Amino acid sequence: MPRDVPADAADGRAPPAGIRVRCYEELNDFLPAARRKREFIVPFRDRTTVRDLVEALGVPPEEVDLVLVNGASVDFSTVMGPGDRISVFPVFETFDISGLTRLRPAPLRVPCFVLDSHLGKLARYLRLLGFDCLYDRQMDEPELAALAGAAPRRILLSRDRGLLQRSAVTHGHLVRATDPEQQALEVLRRFDLAGVAQPFRRCSRCNGLVRDTGREFVRGRVPADVWARFETFSCCESCHRVCWHGSHYARLEGIISRLLQTAAECDDDPG
């Protein structure tokens, strides 16, 4: 990793051999503490491209969507010069930057996901929030990568950086949190999803769409006391599981409400 070079104390500009760099939002996770959420200076080396710099910083290129050099958007092959100012931004899935030079494929306007075998509880949370999530703990890495690159494009969520670096993966996110509820909050914030969530639209078990259904349709399919106590039922179109608004639903509703409220809170620190 290139070592930082002190800024010129007289005027605050980078010395001729230095390049000013700042990484934004979750890209800071890949940097040492001293470089996070601040501008720092790295030595200039002749014929260094944007990709060379990003990789030298320890930031996976697949996590980068936009790089500005002196305020202008550039691609990974751009060669930098001494004194340049570099801003590195993460992948935008819901914010339209189509007029600039994107470094990843076009954003996913309706986010859907595929998750690796270690994120089963996260898949359940995201399905409860209404998002299309493929999850099968039997899927191996080639299958996951293929699903992330095939149409319809899916965002691969994984805690395995090596899996995300496979060439077939065009959209991915390295999940940092270890607690499932915090993982769900991380994904909501990362892809700005709080405003498009449709809670309880999908089956948490199979990912199928859930529809309201009449009481007569579920007669004999639910316990008699449940059928007598509740007026409203819903049913998964895929696995045909019947749901109703009992105490379990109320508990889940509280979790979902808390997640969405927390995710929607404004972050005063732009990262």
N, C-alpha and C positions, 0 to 999 in steps of 0.2 A: 504494500500500500504506500503511495507517495506521502512523504512527510510534509506537514504544513510549513509554509514560509511566512515569516512575520510581515505584516503590512508596513508600508512606508509611514513612519510616525509623523512626517511633516505634512503630508496631504491626504493620507488615508487610502491612496490608490495602491493597486497591486504593483509590486516591483516588476520591471520588464520581463523577468524570467518566470513570473507567476501567473496563475489563472484563478480568478475568483469563482467559487462554486457554492451553490446552495441547493439542498434537496428539500422537497416539501412533503407534508403529510406523512403517511406511513413509510415512505422511503427512508425516513430518519431511523427506522428500526434497524437498518442494516449498517448504520454508522456508529463509530465509537461515541461515547457520551460527549466528548469535547467538540464534536462536529455537528451535533444535532440541533436543528431549528436555528441555525445561524450560518452566516457566510464564513467560509474559510478559504485559505489559499493553498494551492498545490503547485509544485514546480512545473514549469512548461518544458515539454520535451518535443523536439521536432517531429512532425508528421503524426502527431497524436490525434486520433479521431474521437468523436463523441462516444462511440462504443468502447474504445480503449479506456477512456476516462471512467465511464460508468462501471465497467468491469473491475478496474483498478480500485474503485471505491468500495467494492464488495456488493454493489447493487445489481440484482439480476436484471438483465435487459428486458425480460418479459414483463417486469413490473413497471416499466417506464413507457409513458404514452406521449410525452411532449418534452422537448428540450428547447430552450431559448438560448441563443448565443447573442449577447448584446441586444436582447429584446426581439430578435428575429427567430422564428421557428425553423429548425433544421432537421436533417435526418441523421442516422447513426454514422453515415460515412463522412460527414463533414469534418474537415481537418481544422483544428483550432490554432489560434495564434497567441503570442505572448500578450498578456494584459486583458484577454477576453474575460467576459463575465458570463457564467453558465448557470442557468436555472433548470433544475430537473424535476419533473412532475410525474405523479403516478398515473396509471391507466384510469381514464374517465369512462364509466359505463353509462352514466345518465346525463352528463354535462356535455353539450354539443360543442366540439372544437373542430368541426369539419372544415372550417376555413383555414386551419393551420396545418402544419406538416405533422400528421399523426405518425407515431413510430410503431403502432400496433394496428391490427385490422379494425374495421369500423366498430363502434360501440354496439352493445346489445341493448336495443331499445326496450325489450321486454325481458328482463334478466331471468334466466333459468340456470340451474346448476347441476353439476355432477360432483359427488363427494367420494373421497377415498374411504377405505374400510375402517379407518380409525375415527370417523366423524358421524357415526350413526345417530347420536343424540342431537348433534347440530342439525342433521337432516330432518329430524322430527320437529325441532323448533321452527325451522324455515318452512316446513309444510304447514304447520299450525298458523304461521303468518301468511300463508296463501301462495307461497312460491313453489314453482315447479322444480322438484329436486329428485334426481335419479340417485339411488343408493342401493347397493347390493354388496354386502361384505365379501361375497365370493368373487367379485370382479378383480382382475389383476391389473397391473400398471399399464400394459399395452391397451387393454380394453378401455380403461379410464381415459388415457390419452386420446384414443380414437374417438370416444364420445365427445371429448372437449373440442375436437377439431372438425367433427362432422356437422352437417346441417340437421336440425337447427343448432346453431352454435350454443354451447353451454360453457359457463364459467366453471373451471375445475377448482374446487376448494380442497386444499390438502395442507398437511403439516410437513410434507416431504418436499424439500426444495428440488431434489433431483428429479422427482416426478414432474414438477412444473417446468423443468428445463427441457423436457422432451420436445423434439421438433414439431410433433403433431399438435401440441397444445398452443392455441392462439390466444386464449383468454384464461387467466388463472389468478389465484390469490393464495398466498402463503398465510395460513391461519396462525396467528401468534398466540392467542389465548388458549388456555387449557381447560377451563371450566366451560361446559356446554352453553350455559346462559350467556356468559361473557363472549363466547364465540359468536352467538347469534347477534349480540349487540355490535360486535366488531364488524360483521358482514353488513348489518343494516347501515351502519355509519359509513363503511368503506364504499358502498355502492349507492348511498343516498336513497334508501328504500323505504324509509318510514312513511313517506307520503303515498306510496303505491301498494302498500301491504293490504291484503284482503283476508283478514283472519278467518280461519275455519272454512276456507273455500276448498281446501284439499284434505284428503285423508292422510293422517299422520303415519299410518302404517304402510300404505301402498302408493301414495302420491296421486290417486285418482281424484277426480272432481266430486265434490259433495253437493247434493241438491236437497232442498226441502222436500218433504214428502208428506202425504196425508196419513192420518192415524189408521185408517182402514187398511192401508197398504202394509203396515207393520204389525197388524194384529196377528198374534201367534208367533211373531218373530222376536218379540221382546217379552220379558216377564210380565205376567198379568198385572201385578201391582204397579209396575212402571207404566204400562199402557193406560191404566186407570188414572194415574196421577198427572200425566203430562199430556199437553195438547199438541206440542210442536215436536216433530222429529225430522231428522235428515238422514240421507243414505248415500253411501259412496257408489258411484256409477261403476267402479271397477271391481272392488271386492265385496260390495253389497253390505258392508257393515252398517248397522243402524246406530245413530247417535241421538242423544237427547240432552236437555239442559239441566243436568243434575249437579251434584256437589263437585264432581270431577271437572265438569265444564266450567263451573264458577272459579275453581282454582286455576285452571289454565287461562281463563279470561283475565284473571288478575296478573298472571305472569306476562301475557301478551301485551296488556295495557301498560305495564311497567316498562317493558322493552321498548315499545313504540314511543312512549313519553320521554324516556331517557335518550333514545336515538335522535329524537327531534329537537332536543335542547341545543341551543346555539353554543358553539365552541368559540370562545373569544380569542383563543390562540390559533392563528392561521397556520401554524406548523412550519 
